Amino acid sequence: MNLMSPESEDAHSGPLIGPRTYFLIFLALIVLTVLTVALSFFELGPWHLVVGMAIGVVKAALVILFFMHVLHSSRLTWIVIAAGFFWLALLIGGTIMDYLTRPWLSY
Protein backbone atom coordinates (compact mmCIF):
# COMPACT_ATOMS: atom_id res chain seq x y z
CA MET A 1 0.00 0.00 0.00
CA ASN A 2 1.29 3.41 -0.96
CA LEU A 3 1.76 5.60 2.13
CA MET A 4 1.03 8.75 0.18
CA SER A 5 -2.29 7.55 -1.18
CA PRO A 6 -5.49 9.32 -0.11
CA GLU A 7 -6.78 6.06 1.33
CA SER A 8 -4.05 5.90 3.99
CA GLU A 9 -4.95 7.38 7.33
CA ASP A 10 -2.52 9.19 9.53
CA ALA A 11 -2.50 7.59 12.97
CA HIS A 12 -1.58 10.88 14.62
CA SER A 13 -4.26 13.07 13.13
CA GLY A 14 -7.13 14.02 15.37
CA PRO A 15 -10.45 15.62 14.63
CA LEU A 16 -10.29 18.47 12.20
CA ILE A 17 -10.79 21.92 13.62
CA GLY A 18 -12.90 24.10 11.36
CA PRO A 19 -12.18 27.64 10.21
CA ARG A 20 -14.92 28.97 12.48
CA THR A 21 -13.08 27.70 15.56
CA TYR A 22 -9.82 29.25 14.38
CA PHE A 23 -11.59 32.54 13.77
CA LEU A 24 -13.18 32.50 17.26
CA ILE A 25 -9.81 31.77 18.87
CA PHE A 26 -8.29 34.58 16.80
CA LEU A 27 -11.00 36.97 18.02
CA ALA A 28 -10.45 35.87 21.60
CA LEU A 29 -6.71 36.54 21.24
CA ILE A 30 -7.39 39.99 19.78
CA VAL A 31 -9.83 40.83 22.60
CA LEU A 32 -7.35 39.66 25.22
CA THR A 33 -4.59 41.72 23.60
CA VAL A 34 -6.78 44.83 23.64
CA LEU A 35 -7.64 44.06 27.27
CA THR A 36 -3.92 43.83 28.09
CA VAL A 37 -3.26 47.21 26.50
CA ALA A 38 -6.27 48.75 28.28
CA LEU A 39 -5.05 47.27 31.54
CA SER A 40 -1.79 49.19 31.22
CA PHE A 41 -3.67 52.48 31.65
CA PHE A 42 -5.23 51.51 35.00
CA GLU A 43 -3.50 51.35 38.35
CA LEU A 44 -4.47 48.11 40.08
CA GLY A 45 -1.77 48.15 42.71
CA PRO A 46 -0.42 44.70 43.55
CA TRP A 47 -3.05 43.07 41.31
CA HIS A 48 -1.63 44.65 38.16
CA LEU A 49 0.97 41.92 37.64
CA VAL A 50 -1.44 39.14 38.61
CA VAL A 51 -4.13 40.22 36.14
CA GLY A 52 -1.59 40.80 33.37
CA MET A 53 -0.01 37.38 33.88
CA ALA A 54 -3.43 35.71 33.99
CA ILE A 55 -4.33 37.24 30.63
CA GLY A 56 -0.96 36.12 29.25
CA VAL A 57 -1.47 32.57 30.49
CA VAL A 58 -4.91 32.38 28.88
CA LYS A 59 -3.52 33.63 25.57
CA ALA A 60 -0.62 31.17 25.70
CA ALA A 61 -3.00 28.30 26.51
CA LEU A 62 -5.22 29.16 23.53
CA VAL A 63 -2.24 29.23 21.18
CA ILE A 64 -0.81 25.97 22.52
CA LEU A 65 -4.11 24.09 22.53
CA PHE A 66 -5.52 25.20 19.20
CA PHE A 67 -2.83 26.60 16.91
CA MET A 68 -0.24 24.02 17.96
CA HIS A 69 -2.91 21.27 17.82
CA VAL A 70 -2.15 19.96 21.31
CA LEU A 71 -5.80 19.66 22.30
CA HIS A 72 -6.22 16.50 20.21
CA SER A 73 -2.65 15.20 20.51
CA SER A 74 -1.36 12.05 22.14
CA ARG A 75 -0.52 11.76 25.83
CA LEU A 76 3.17 11.80 24.96
CA THR A 77 2.77 15.31 23.54
CA TRP A 78 1.08 16.40 26.77
CA ILE A 79 3.96 14.92 28.80
CA VAL A 80 6.55 16.75 26.68
CA ILE A 81 4.68 20.04 27.11
CA ALA A 82 4.35 19.47 30.86
CA ALA A 83 8.10 18.77 31.06
CA GLY A 84 8.75 22.02 29.21
CA PHE A 85 6.63 23.99 31.66
CA PHE A 86 8.33 22.21 34.58
CA TRP A 87 11.71 23.24 33.18
CA LEU A 88 10.46 26.82 32.75
CA ALA A 89 9.27 26.81 36.38
CA LEU A 90 12.71 25.61 37.52
CA LEU A 91 14.46 28.37 35.58
CA ILE A 92 12.11 31.08 36.84
CA GLY A 93 12.29 29.70 40.38
CA GLY A 94 16.10 29.71 40.31
CA THR A 95 16.14 33.27 39.02
CA ILE A 96 13.72 34.42 41.71
CA MET A 97 15.74 32.67 44.43
CA ASP A 98 18.90 34.36 43.19
CA TYR A 99 17.16 37.73 43.13
CA LEU A 100 15.65 37.33 46.60
CA THR A 101 18.91 36.28 48.25
CA ARG A 102 21.15 39.01 46.79
CA PRO A 103 20.58 41.56 49.60
CA TRP A 104 21.87 38.97 52.09
CA LEU A 105 25.26 38.88 50.43
CA SER A 106 27.97 41.28 51.52
CA TYR A 107 30.48 42.20 48.83
C-alpha positions, 0 to 999 in steps of 0.5 A, a space after each residue: 500500500 502506498 503511504 502517500 495515497 489518499 486512502 491511507 490514514 494518519 495515525 496521529 491526526 485528530 479531529 479536524 478543527 474548522 475555520 470557524 473555531 480558528 476565527 473564534 480563537 483569533 478573536 479571543 486573542 485579539 480581545 485579550 490583547 486589547 484588554 492587556 493594552 487597556 489594563 496598562 492604563 489603570 492602576 491596580 496596585 499589587 493586582 496589576 501583575 497578577 491580572 496581566 499574567 493571567 491574561 498572558 497565560 490564557 492567551 498562551 493556553 489558547 495558542 498551545 491548545 488550538 494553533 499548535 494542535 495539542 488539544 487533540 494530541 497524544 498523551 506523549 505530547 502532553 507529557 513533553 509540554 508538561 516537562 517544558 513547563 516544569 523546566 520553565 518553572 525551575 528556571 524562573 524559580 532559580 532566578 527568583 531565588 537568586 534575586 531574593 537572596 542578593 541583599 543577604 550577600 555582603 560584597 
